[in-house]
Amino acid sequence: MLYKPLTIFGIAIIAIFSILSNSTQAQQVIKDGLVSYWTFNKADINGDIAKDVFGKNNGTIKGCKQVAGKYGEALEFDGVSSYVEVSNDKSLELWEKHTLEAWIFQKESRSSRIIDKITAGTADGPHLDTHPGTKLRSCAGNCISTTKDYSLNEWHHAVVTFDKGKVVLYIDGSAEGEGDVGSPLKGNQISLKIGADSNGQNLFKGIIDEVRVYNRALKADEVKINMKASSLSIDRLGKLPDTWGNLKIIY
């Protein structure tokens, strides 16, 4: 009968417009300059491998436990021996410009590493630290820290941008520390670590989610956009062909 395929076609059109509407309303993760993106979602972890969902830099999970995150799942770092290690790649050798970004749920006040690609005891590469305790810090010729402490046991959006020596540190979308530290960074060929330094020390205790690395310094409004975005936002439009295909199968 004619009305049945027309009805199904109508349902398909409504479903597609609904998906497009949701995608438009959702904040999208900034893709310009994005090098690597580790969501730590269940779908993006295979055994001890944390998939880089945007680039080619998969990470190896060392003792972290998967838990509920800011968006979907995240990794919990025990502050004793757990971290994620990402092998060095030219795309991560960002000596003049970069942005490091993550959601953190810190459980203990201590000096530790959130994202770290420096030789321990130096400041030769990109890094984002907690120091002292509940302030963000990044260093090169000298160090820049946030002026305010953030609270433990709550989610915070932590970002450092680096543009030819100018550092800006953001907590929850607000610039809380900035200054000049010197550029370019000396550079290295060591691995990038999440939750520890290059020696597997200065370990972060808490939960880390939605880690992103850019090859440029994000602007203040872009930091706020990413703070409001979720890992679903970057995938949602990609799911549209599957939805359309399923609807055609029903037809």
C-alpha positions as CSV (number, residue, x, y, z in Angstrom):
1,M,0.0,0.0,0.0
2,L,1.2,3.5,-0.8
3,Y,0.7,5.0,2.6
4,K,3.0,2.6,4.4
5,P,6.3,3.6,2.5
6,L,5.2,7.2,2.6
7,T,4.7,7.0,6.4
8,I,8.1,5.4,6.9
9,F,9.7,8.0,4.6
10,G,8.1,10.7,6.7
11,I,9.5,9.2,9.9
12,A,12.9,9.0,8.3
13,I,12.8,12.7,7.3
14,I,11.7,13.7,10.8
15,A,14.5,11.6,12.4
16,I,17.2,13.1,10.2
17,F,16.0,16.7,10.8
18,S,16.0,15.9,14.6
19,I,19.6,14.7,14.4
20,L,20.7,17.7,12.4
21,S,18.9,20.0,14.9
22,N,20.6,18.4,17.8
23,S,24.0,18.6,16.1
24,T,23.5,22.3,15.3
25,Q,22.5,23.1,18.9
26,A,25.4,21.1,20.4
27,Q,28.7,22.9,20.8
28,Q,31.3,21.4,18.5
29,V,34.9,20.7,19.5
30,I,37.2,23.1,17.7
31,K,39.0,21.1,14.9
32,D,41.3,23.7,13.5
33,G,44.8,22.8,14.6
34,L,43.7,19.7,16.5
35,V,46.4,17.1,16.5
36,S,45.2,14.4,19.0
37,Y,42.1,13.7,21.0
38,W,41.8,11.0,23.6
39,T,38.2,10.7,24.9
40,F,38.9,7.8,27.2
41,N,35.4,6.6,26.4
42,K,34.7,2.8,26.5
43,A,34.2,2.7,22.7
44,D,37.6,4.3,22.2
45,I,39.6,1.9,24.4
46,N,40.8,-1.5,23.2
47,G,42.6,-3.4,26.0
48,D,45.4,-1.2,27.1
49,I,45.2,1.1,24.1
50,A,43.5,4.5,24.3
51,K,42.5,5.5,20.8
52,D,43.4,8.9,19.4
53,V,40.0,9.6,17.8
54,F,41.2,12.5,15.7
55,G,44.9,11.8,14.9
56,K,47.3,8.9,14.9
57,N,48.8,9.0,18.4
58,N,47.2,6.2,20.3
59,G,48.2,5.9,23.9
60,T,49.2,2.9,26.1
61,I,47.3,2.7,29.4
62,K,49.5,1.9,32.4
63,G,47.4,0.8,35.4
64,C,44.6,3.3,35.0
65,K,41.0,2.3,35.7
66,Q,38.1,3.3,33.6
67,V,35.3,5.1,35.5
68,A,32.5,7.5,34.8
69,G,33.8,10.8,33.4
70,K,32.8,14.3,32.6
71,Y,31.5,13.0,29.3
72,G,31.0,9.3,29.0
73,E,33.9,7.4,30.5
74,A,37.3,8.6,31.8
75,L,40.4,7.2,33.3
76,E,41.2,7.2,37.0
77,F,44.9,7.7,38.0
78,D,45.9,6.3,41.4
79,G,48.7,8.7,42.1
80,V,51.1,5.8,42.6
81,S,52.0,4.2,39.3
82,S,49.3,4.8,36.7
83,Y,49.5,7.0,33.6
84,V,49.0,7.0,29.8
85,E,52.0,7.0,27.5
86,V,51.9,8.2,23.9
87,S,55.0,7.5,21.7
88,N,56.7,10.5,20.2
89,D,55.6,11.7,16.8
90,K,56.6,14.7,14.8
91,S,53.0,16.0,15.2
92,L,53.6,16.3,18.9
93,E,56.8,18.2,18.7
94,L,55.2,21.6,19.3
95,W,58.0,23.9,20.3
96,E,56.5,27.3,19.2
97,K,52.8,27.0,19.5
98,H,50.4,24.6,21.2
99,T,47.3,24.1,23.3
100,L,47.0,21.4,25.9
101,E,43.5,20.7,27.3
102,A,41.8,18.3,29.7
103,W,38.9,17.9,32.1
104,I,40.4,17.0,35.6
105,F,38.8,15.7,38.8
106,Q,41.7,16.0,41.2
107,K,41.4,14.1,44.5
108,E,44.6,15.2,46.3
109,S,46.5,18.4,46.5
110,R,50.0,17.7,45.2
111,S,52.4,18.7,42.5
112,S,51.7,16.5,39.5
113,R,51.5,16.3,35.7
114,I,48.3,16.5,33.7
115,I,49.9,16.4,30.2
116,D,53.6,16.3,30.0
117,K,56.1,16.1,27.1
118,I,59.2,17.4,28.9
119,T,62.4,15.8,30.0
120,A,62.1,15.5,33.8
121,G,64.0,18.3,35.5
122,T,63.8,20.6,32.5
123,A,61.1,22.6,30.7
124,D,62.0,21.6,27.1
125,G,58.5,20.8,25.8
126,P,54.8,21.3,26.2
127,H,53.3,20.5,29.6
128,L,50.5,21.3,32.0
129,D,51.1,20.8,35.7
130,T,49.3,21.1,39.0
131,H,51.7,23.1,41.2
132,P,51.6,23.9,44.0
133,G,48.7,21.6,44.8
134,T,45.6,23.1,43.3
135,K,47.0,25.6,40.8
136,L,47.9,25.1,37.2
137,R,51.5,25.8,36.0
138,S,53.5,25.7,32.8
139,C,57.2,26.6,32.5
140,A,60.0,27.3,30.0
141,G,62.6,30.0,30.9
142,N,60.4,30.7,33.9
143,C,57.1,29.5,35.2
144,I,53.6,30.8,35.0
145,S,50.9,29.7,37.5
146,T,47.2,30.4,38.0
147,T,46.5,33.1,40.6
148,K,43.6,31.2,42.2
149,D,43.3,27.7,43.7
150,Y,40.6,25.4,42.2
151,S,38.6,23.0,44.4
152,L,39.4,19.3,44.8
153,N,36.8,16.6,44.1
154,E,35.1,18.6,41.4
155,W,35.4,18.7,37.6
156,H,37.5,21.5,36.2
157,H,38.4,22.4,32.6
158,A,42.1,22.9,32.5
159,V,43.9,24.5,29.5
160,V,47.3,26.0,28.7
161,T,48.0,27.9,25.5
162,F,51.5,28.7,24.3
163,D,52.2,31.2,21.5
164,K,55.9,31.9,20.9
165,G,56.6,32.1,24.6
166,K,53.3,33.7,25.7
167,V,51.5,31.4,28.1
168,V,47.8,31.7,29.1
169,L,46.4,29.3,31.7
170,Y,42.6,28.8,31.9
171,I,40.4,27.2,34.6
172,D,36.8,26.6,33.6
173,G,37.0,29.0,30.7
174,S,38.5,31.9,32.6
175,A,42.1,33.1,32.1
176,E,43.7,32.8,35.5
177,G,47.4,33.2,34.7
178,E,49.5,34.5,31.9
179,G,53.0,35.7,31.0
180,D,56.1,35.2,28.9
181,V,58.3,32.2,29.4
182,G,60.6,32.3,26.4
183,S,60.4,30.6,23.0
184,P,61.0,28.4,21.2
185,L,61.1,25.4,23.6
186,K,64.4,23.5,23.4
187,G,62.5,20.3,22.2
188,N,63.0,16.6,22.7
189,Q,62.0,13.2,21.2
190,I,60.5,11.7,24.3
191,S,57.0,10.3,24.7
192,L,54.1,12.3,25.9
193,K,52.6,11.2,29.2
194,I,49.2,11.9,30.7
195,G,49.2,11.8,34.5
196,A,53.0,11.6,35.0
197,D,56.4,13.0,34.0
198,S,58.9,11.4,31.7
199,N,60.3,9.3,34.6
200,G,56.8,8.1,35.6
201,Q,56.9,10.3,38.7
202,N,54.9,13.4,39.8
203,L,51.8,11.3,39.4
204,F,48.3,12.8,39.2
205,K,45.7,11.5,41.6
206,G,42.2,11.7,40.3
207,I,40.3,11.4,37.1
208,I,41.2,12.8,33.7
209,D,38.9,13.1,30.7
210,E,38.7,14.6,27.2
211,V,42.4,15.2,26.5
212,R,43.2,17.3,23.5
213,V,46.4,18.7,21.9
214,Y,46.5,21.5,19.3
215,N,49.4,22.8,17.2
216,R,48.3,26.4,17.8
217,A,47.2,28.6,20.7
218,L,43.4,28.6,21.0
219,K,41.8,31.9,21.5
220,A,39.8,32.7,24.7
221,D,36.4,32.2,22.9
222,E,37.6,28.9,21.5
223,V,38.6,27.7,24.9
224,K,35.0,28.4,26.1
225,I,33.6,26.6,23.1
226,N,35.6,23.5,23.9
227,M,34.6,23.7,27.6
228,K,31.0,23.5,26.5
229,A,31.6,20.7,24.0
230,S,31.5,17.0,24.6
231,S,33.1,14.0,22.9
232,L,29.7,13.3,21.4
233,S,29.7,16.6,19.5
234,I,32.6,15.6,17.2
235,D,30.9,12.2,16.4
236,R,27.3,13.1,16.0
237,L,27.3,14.2,12.3
238,G,29.3,11.1,11.5
239,K,26.5,8.9,12.7
240,L,24.0,10.4,10.3
241,P,24.8,8.0,7.4
242,D,24.3,5.0,9.6
243,T,21.0,6.3,10.8
244,W,19.9,6.9,7.2
245,G,21.0,3.5,6.2
246,N,19.1,1.8,9.0
247,L,16.0,3.7,8.1
248,K,16.3,2.6,4.5
249,I,16.6,-1.0,5.7
250,I,13.4,-0.6,7.7
251,Y,11.7,0.7,4.5
